[in-house]
Amino acid sequence: MKVAWFCIPAHGHTNPTLGLVKTLTEAGHQVWYFSFEAFREKIEKAGATFVGCDGYDFEMEDKENADRVGKDKVFATELLVSSTLALDEMSSRMIREIKPDVIVSDSVAFWGKLAAMKHQLPYVSSTTTFAFNRYSSKYMRESAWDIVRMLLALPRINKQLKRLRDKGYPVRSLLDIVQNDNETNTIVYTSKYFQPCSDTFSDKYHFIGPSIRPITNPIEKTAEKTVYISMGTVNQNRQFYRNCINVLAATGWQVIISMGTNTDHFDDLPENIQVYESVDQMAVLSIADAFITHCGMNSASEGLYFSVPLVLFPQTPEQDAVAKRTEELGAGFRLKSISEDDILNALTKVLCEPQYKECAVRVSKSFKACGGAAEAKMFLEQIFNGQKSGNFIL
């Protein structure tokens, strides 16, 4: 089986796929992975053939553009179209050369889905967030103003879609691109238990559980309670980190803080607090008793996989959806503010009230009961075999 795989330039969308890619290539299947130079090493390590998308005026490589996509649908549409057309000649040429049996594309790497439509190839969506339909989308807060802006922008959006149609993409509306339905073959990297409204999705949706990396650098547990704090690589709220250090210094807990590329420096740290630019997150979570997180899907899933109750501090609508679901299942407590009192109160609740740990254990068990990469491989093989036998319907 030959697979063409498309992904956006983001670690949080690439990393969960690599276990499946490795499983496919070890089984003798061929994977061509369309991505960007920063991800080449890890993609090739998984056994795939790297196809570089750098140097094609691909505007989503720009970090400011990528951050704006989640907040501005009109801008996102224009960027999507421009990016698809920038890659059109190269991706079409590569697809003609590879002759893939199936295209797998990240759920927001819409140029992959569009390529499948243009070349009439079976398409599988790879969803590293929750799967969203009209039921589960209630977890994504959208203001009335967002909807008004979208309606006002429809003429501009339709103009952009015409650019796609002129290049042979059979697109009727924006929904053709951004919306998957119950007939869309989809791999989702979570469990049915953690997925909101999972009973509303068809059996074409395979919930395979999160992709967990092996521990490479074990960390020693030095106190009865270990607290891990990480807000991902984007958050630069210096006062938040300062407040954490101030209030946790006297607790005696082991506190490990991963600050990403935050340029702040903290002198005279108390002995119980360690600050790093990055850590082996799996190693830290394996000894942690509580995790203050921005609720990125990968980080939250990794924490819950290790049965660690979460203190929820989402920064985006997507992260808020993860926080809301974690709250519903009782496995986390939402941080009310970055004040020292609220930080200490939230941590004390999840550390001392046993129901948070019990609920995190339940989520963890649901993850570990999923079929993982082996199930996803079988799913793709079924699509391929169905296509060969003529039973696959585009």
N, C-alpha and C positions, 0 to 999 in steps of 0.2 A: 504494500500500500504506500502510495506517495501522498504526503500531506504538505500543503502550503499553509504556514501559520503566520498570522499578522498580529502585531501587538503595538501598543503605544509606548513612548519612551518614558516608562515609569517603573521603578523597582517593584512597587506594590502590585503592579499588574503582570510583571514578568515572572517574578520569583515563584508564585504559586503554580505556574505552568511547567516548571522545569522538571519536576518529578515525573509528570506524565510524559513529557518529551523524552526523558531518559528511558522510561519504561517502553515507549514505542520503538525507539532506536535499538534498544537491547533485544527487542523481539524481532528485529530484522526489517522493520518499516523505515522508510526514508522521510525525514522531516526537513523542509526548507523553511527557516525562521526569518521572516522579514522584520528587522528591527534596526537598532542604531549602535554605533561603534562602542559606546559606553557599556553595552550589554554583550558584546561579541564573546568575551572570554567565558562567561557563565553559560551562554547558549551553546557554544562549541563543546564545552565540558559535558553538557547533557547529550552530546552525540549528534546534534542537528547541524545542518549546513547553514551558516550565517549568510543572510542576504542584506547588505547594507542599504539603508534608506537615507543615509546622510548625503548632503550635497544636492538635494533636489528641491531647494527652496521650500522645504517641509516646515511650515511655520509652527507646528506643535512642538518642535524641538526647543523653541524659545520658552524658558521657564515662566516668564510673565504671561505669555499667551496661554500656556497650559493651566496656570492658576486661574486665569480669567474664564476659561471654558465652563467651569462648574457654576459660575455665577451669572453668565450672560448668554442666553440661548441664541440670540441673534448673532452675536459674535461667534459663538460656537459653530453655527451653521455655515457662516461664511468661511471660517477656518477649515471646517470639514471639507467643504467643496474645494477650496484652494489646495488643501493638502492632498486630496484624492487625485486631482488633476495634475499636481506636481509629480505624483508617483505613477500616473497612468501609463506612460509609455514604457517605463522600466518594468512595472508589475505585469503589464500585458505581455511584454516580450518574455519575461521569466516564466509566466504561466504557460505560454505556448511552448517554451523549451522543456519545462518540467513535466507538463501534462499531469498535474496532480489529480488524484482520485477524489479528494475532498479538500475544502478550504476551512480551516479553523481560524477564527478571528476573535480577539478580545471584544467584549460587548460594546466598548466605546471606540475601538479601532474600526470605524465604520467603512473605511476604504477597503478593508478585507471583505466585508459583507457585500459591498458594491462590486468588488471584483468577481465574487461568486455569482452575483446577478448578471453581470455583463457577459461572463464566459459560461453561464449556465452550468455551474458546478454545484455539487452538494455542499451545503454550508452548515457549520456547527458554531454556535456561539460559546465562547469561553468566558464565564462570568465570575470575576474575582470579588465582586461585591454581592449583596443580596440579588436574587432575581426579582425583577419588578414587573408587575402587571397592574391592572386597574384596582386590584384589591390591596396588594402589598405597597403600592405607590403612596398610600396614605401615610406611610412612615417617612416620606420625603416631604418636608414642609415647603409649600409654595405659596407665596403671598398673592393677593389679588393684583397687586401692582406687576408682579412677574407675568401674570396671564395677560393683563392689558398690554404690556410691552410686546409680548409675543404676537398678539392680534394686530397691533399697529405695524409690526414689522413683516407681516405676511407677504406684502408685495416684494419686499427686498429678498425674502427667503425664496419665493417662487422664481425670482430672477436668477438666484444662485442655482436652483435646481435645473433650470433650463440649460445652464452651462454643462451640467452632468449629462442631460439627455442628448445634447449636441455631440458628446463624446461617446455615445453608445450605451449609456447606463439607463436601463428601463425604470426610471424613477417617476412615480406619479405625484407623491407628496412626501413631506418630511417624515411622516409616520412610516413610510416604506423603509426608511433608513434606520430610524432610531428605535422602532418598536418591534420586539419579538412577540410572537403569539404562541399559543399552545401547540402549534404545528412546527415550531422552530426547534430543531435538535440543539440541546443546550447542556453544557457541563457547568455545574455550580460547585464552587469550592467551600461548601458548608454542609451541614446536616439538615435533614427535613425538620428536625426539632428546633434548630436555631433559625431557620428560614421563616420569615413571617408569611402567614397564609399559605403554607406549603401545600395544603389540600386543594388549592385552586389551580395547581400546575399539573399538566398532563404527564404521562409516563415518558414523554420525550425529554423531560428534564431529569438529569441524573445528578443527585446531590452526593458528591463523592467525599466530602469532608475536607478540612484544610490540609494544605501541604506543609508538613513540619520538617524543617531541616534538622539533621543530626547535630548534637552538641560537639563542638570542636575544641573549646577552651573551657573546661570545667571551672566553676567558681566556688570557693569555700564558703559555707554558711558559718558566720561568726557570732550570731546572736539568736536568741529564741525566736524573734520575729524579724523577717527580712522584707523590706519595702523597696519596690522597684518603681522608678519614675522615668517615663519617657513620653515625650510629646511629638515623636517623629522628627524628621529632619527639617521641617518647615517652621515650626513654632519658635519664635524668638522673644517670648515674653520673659524678660529678665527678672521682673518683679516676682513673677510666679516662682521661679527657681530660688530666688533670695528668700521668699517667705517659707518655702519648703525647708530650706536649710536652717533658717532661724528657729522654726517651731519644732523641728524634729531632732535638733541637736541634743536636747535634754532627755529624749525618750529612751535611749539605750538600744533602740532598734538598729539593725544593720540597714543602712539606706544606700542604695545604688542609683545614681542619676546618670542617664545617658542624654547628653544635651545636643547631640548633632553638631552642626557647625556654628553653634552659638559662640560669639566672640568674647563673651563675658568671662572673667577669671575670678575665682573665689579663693582668697588667701585665708590662711589660718582655719582651714576646715576642721570641724571636730572629728575625733577619731572614728566615730561610728558612721560617718558620711563619706562616700567616695563618688567623685564626679569624673565622668569619662566623655570623650567625644563620641565614641561608639563602643558597644559591648557585643559579646555573643549572647543575643537575646534569649536563645533557647536555654543556655546555661544558667542565666540569671533567673528566668522563670521557673526552672526546675527546682530552685531553692526558695522562691519567693512565697510570701504569705499574703501580699496585697500588691496591686499594680495600679498606679495612677497613669491613665492612658488617654490619648486624644481620640481613641475609638476608631482608628483606622481598622479596616476589616481584618487585615493580616495580624496586626498587633493584638487586637481584642481576641481573635480566634486562637492565637498562640497562647495568650494568657489563660484562656478558658480550657484549652487543651491540657494544660498542666494543672487544672483545677484551682487556679488562682482567682479569687474574687476581685472585681475591678472597681476602682474609683473612676467614674466616667466624666471626662472633660472634653466633649466634642467641640470641633472648631468649624466644621462645614456641615451642610445638610446631609451628605452621605454618612458622615461620622455620627450625626445626630440620630440617624436611623438605626445604626448599630447600637448606640447608647440606649435608645428607646426599647429595642428588643431585649437587650441585656437586663434592663430594669424589669421588663415584663416577666422575665424568667427568674427574677430574684437573685441574679448572680452579680449584681453591681449596684452601686449607690452613686447618684449624680452629685458632683461637686457644685455647690451653690455659688461660690465665688473663690477668688484666689487669696482671700484673707487667711491669716495664720490660723485663726479659730476654726474656719470652715475646713481647711486642709486637715487639721488634727482631728476634728469631729468625724469627717468622712472616713479617714483611715481607721479610727478607733471602732467605728461601726462595723466595717467589713472584717476587721481583725478579731473583734470580740463577740460579735453576734453570730452564732454558728450557722444560721440559716443561709448566710451568703456563701459560705464554703460549701454547704450541702448542695445548693443550687448550681454552683460552679462545677461540682463533681458530676451532676446530672448532665450538664452540657458536654463536659469532657467525655462521658460515656457515649453520648450520641455521636460525637466526632469519631471516636475509636471504633464504633460499630459500622461506620460507612465503608464502602468498597474501595475507596481510594483510587490511585492511578490504575490499578488492575481493572477495576470496573469501567473506568473511562476508556481504557484501551479496548476492552471488549465491545463497548458501545460504538466506538469508531470502526472497529472491524465489522460489526453488524451492518453499519451504514455502507461500508465498502462492499461487503458480500451481497447486500441487497441491491446495490447499484449494478454489480456484475450480473446478477440474475434477472435484472430488469424489474425488480419489485420496488425500487426506490423512486419516490415521487418528489420532484423538485418543488 
